[in-house]
Structures are given as structure tokens and as C-alpha cells.
Amino acid sequence: MAREQHPSETERARRLAEVFGDVLPDTTSDERRSGSTGDEPEGRDESERWYRENRPPHHDPS
């Protein structure tokens, strides 16, 4: 009876990536900075920036 060979975890992961590709990104979109100036919180998009820039003075944080 022949012994069944089990692939190593690395080989298994390589084969899965070869067949299915990278299913999940390393970081999510809210963890990445895209076009940020560095002075705004991470994960903020253009619409949120507009609302912050046009916020009435009585809504500014103290």
C-alpha cells in the first residue's frame, strides 16, 4: 500500500493562491490612505472632507 503524501502548508497555500488568486487584500480600504494630506483621519473620503470643511462654526469641536 502506497503512503499518501501530504503537501506542506506552504505548498498548499501556494497551490490555493495559484488556483484562486489572492481572495483578500492585505489591508482594507479604510486602512489605506488614498490622496490624504496627512492632516485628516484615515479612511475619510471626499464627501466627508466636504462636510468637515463646510461645517458651521457652532459645530466645531471645543
DADASUL-V304036 format. One record per backbone hydrogen bond with DSSP energy under -1.0 kcal/mol. CO is the residue of the C=O (numbers start at 0). NH is the residue of the N-H. Records with the same first field share a line. If there is no record, write none. Layout:
BEGIN
CO->NH ; NH
END
This chain:
BEGIN
7->11
8->12
9->13
10->14
11->15
12->16
13->17
14->18
15->19
16->20
27->30
40->43
44->48
45->49
46->50
47->51
48->52
49->53
55->58
56->59
END
